[in-house]
């Protein structure tokens, strides 16, 4: 079995030949990529009899990941960026449905680490959040979600949110909804949900451009809510008290305990290339 000194880690890549030997890929398929996703501690723990891996759907040919599939924004799909030892990046399209289990006995016999690539620490944090997001994403009250699916013209409000966000997705970490004490309540018709929205942007990597993008998104979302529900003082479905751009460096633990990240479920059910824009789970990367 694995010992405490094993050099296997979460995020390591298995060579294509090893993946074929483990029956995770078909013979002759030279582009298979399989990533180890078991936690580092589970790899060497004697109570764990399997190693969990995920088979990449494909290698992304574009040099950069799709911004809608980065930062764990989509709970079902992730563009994971690995660094190649020589130069450049390897972008893998992962899907939650690609998870598999391999017995540790078989893994020890056949698995060979692909040393030509490595997963950077930031990308490993993204992978961890994405794996956790499948089970940890928040559930909002049914009445609240029903009101967000109100149609205004040809699209629902949440579809309009997706359209607003898409052009600036690369700058944004997530959208956070604060429902206050109504967070878990099913409110009857005629009484509004009072909420505020934080459009969180990547302050370190994005700089001033990210702040401007988040401010633009926040303004458009506010306008959309007022168009759909009216201003906060007269709204009887959803009263948007505030919608502001917030730097990720200013989000505190207290903030994260109070708010929830929003996911666009109508998109996730289609499982198309747009995907759930917003990150899910309790904490951002």
N, C-alpha and C positions, 0 to 999 in steps of 0.2 A: 504494500500500500504506500501512499504518499507519506513522506516524512516531513518533519517540521522544516527541513532545509531544502524543500523542493523549490525549484526556480520557476515553476509555473505560476502565472498570475492572471487575475481577471483582466480581460482585454487582449491577452496573447492570441496570436493567429496560429492555426495549425496548417502545416504544409498541405498542398493539394494531394500529394501521394498518400499522406497519412489520412486525410479525410476520406479518400477512396477506400483505404484499408479498413477504416472504421465504418464503412458503409453509409457515410454521410453524403457521398457524391458518387456519381456514376463513372465507371472507367472511361477514359478518353476525354473527360470534361476538364480541360486545362485551366479554366478560369474560376474554379470553385474557391470560395473563401469561407472559412469557418472560424468563429471567434469564441474563445472560452469566456463564459459569463458567470460561472460559479464564483462566489466571493473567495478572496484569498484564503481566509480562515477555513472555509469549507473544503478547500482543495486538500488540506492536510489533516482534517479532522476525521478520526476513525469511525465516527457515527454516520458520516456521509458516504454512501456507497456508490454514488453516481457523480459524474462531472456534467454540468449543464453547459451546452454550447448553443450557438445560434448560427444558422447557415445564411450567408448573405444572399439576398435575392439577385443582386447583380453588382458589378463594379461600375461606378458612375464614371462616365467618360468626360464629363465636364471637370475642369480643374478645381472648381469650388463647389461645396454642397449647396443644395437648394435651400434658400433661407427659411422656407416654410417647414423644412424637415431638419433643421439644426436646433441646437439648444433644447432638445427634447420637447419641441413644440407640438409634435404629433405623437399621441400615446401609442399608435400602432406602427409607425414607421420612423426610422432615424437614418440620417446620413452621417455616418461615423467617419471621421477623418484621422487616418493614421499617417505617420511620417515614414517615408522610405529612407533606409540607411544611406543610400547614395545621394539622392536628391528628390525633391518633389513630394507629393502627397498621394495617398491611396484613399479614395472615398468609396465606402461600402454602403449599399442600400440594405438596411436591416429591417425585418418585419417581425413583430411579436409571434406570428404564426410559424416562424422559422426556428423556434426553440426545439432542442432535442436533448435527450439524456443518453450518456454513454457510461457503461459500467467502468469503475475505476480500474478493474483488472484489464479490460480491453484498452483503456486509455493509456495505461502504463506500458502495455505491450506495443501499441502501434503509433501513439501520438508523437509527432516531432514538431518542435516549435519552429515557426518561420522567422528566422532571425533577420530577414531583410527589411522588416517593418517594425515599428514600435508605436504604442499608443501614448501620446503625451498626457501629462497629469490632468490638464483641463478637459481633454476629450474623454478621459476615464471618468471624470466627475459627471460629464454629460451622459455617458453610458449608464452609470449607476442610477442617475435620476430617471432616465428613460425606462430602465428595467423596473424601478419602483413605481413609476407612474401608472402602470397597468392596473395596479391594485390600490394605489393611494390617491387617485384623483378625486376631487370633492364632488358631492352630489348636492345640487341646489334644490330648494322646494319645487314641487311639480307646478304649483301655481305661478311661481316666478318664471320658470322656464317656458311655460305656456304663454305668458305675456311677452317674453322675448321673441316668441315665434309669431308675433302679430305681423300681419302683412301690411306693408305700406307701398302701394303700387304693385310692382311685379315681384318684389322680394320681401322676405321677412326682415325684422330688425337685425337678427343675428347674421343673416346673409349680408346685410349692408355693412355690418361690422367687419366681416371677412373681406369685403371689397375695399373698405377704407384702409385696412391694415396691410393688405398684400403688397403694395408698392414699397413700403418701408419696413418690411418684415426683417430684413437683414440687420437693422439697427435696434430692434426691440427684443427685450428679454421676455416680456409677458404682459398680460392685462390682468389686473387684480380687482375683484369686486368686493366691496365692503357693504354688507347688508345690516350691520349692527346687530341689534337684538332680534331682528327678523330673520336671521341667518338660517334657522331651521323651522320657520313657521309657514304653515299653509294659510295664507291670508284670503279672506272672502272677497268677492267682487265688490268694487266700490271703494276699497281702502288700498292706498298705494304702498308698494315697497319703497322705502327711502334708502337710497344707495349712493355711494361715491365710487369712482373708478380711478385707479392709478395706472397710467401707461408707463411702464418701466422700461428704460432704455439702458444700453450698455455704455456707461460713461467713460470707461477706461479705453476700450477698443474703438468706440464710435466717436468720441469727442464731441465738438460743437455740432457736427452734422447729425449725430444721433439725437441730440437734444432738440434740434429744430424739427427733425422727423417726428419725434414723440409729441411735441407741441402741436404739430400739424394734425396728427392723428387724434389727439385729445380734443381739439377744436371741432373736427369733423364728426366725431362720435357724439359730442354734446349737441351739435346741430341736428344730428340724426334722431337722438332721443327726444329733443324738443319738438321735432317735426312729427314723431310718432305718438308721443304721450302728452305733449304740452310742457310748459315750464313747470318747475318743481312745485310752485305754490298753487297750481291748479290741477296737476296730474292726479288721476285716480287709479292708475295702473302701476307705473314705475315713475317715481320722482327722483330725478338725477340731481343731487345736491352739488356735486363737484366732479369734475373730470380733469385731471392734471397730469402733466408729464413729470416723472420722478426718476432720478438717477438711481441705478441699482446700488450704488455705494451709499445711498441714504436710506435704504430699506433696512429697518432694524428687526430684531427677533420679535419684539412686541408688535410691530406692524404685521409680520407674517402670521402671527397667532390670531390676528383679528380679521384678516382678509383671506379670500380664496382665489386661486387662479381659475380663469374661465376657459372652458373648452367649447368649441362649436360642434355640437354633436351631429347636426344634420350633415356636416361634411364627413365626419368620421364614419358614418353609416354608409356613405358612398364608397369610402376608402379609395378615393381617386388621388391624382397627383397633387391636389391642393392640400389635403389632409387637415387635421385639427391644427389650426394655427397656434393656438396658445399653449404654453407649457402647462403641465398639470402636476398635481402633487402639492405638498405643503411648502416646499422651499425651492427657490431657484438655484441654478448652478452658480 
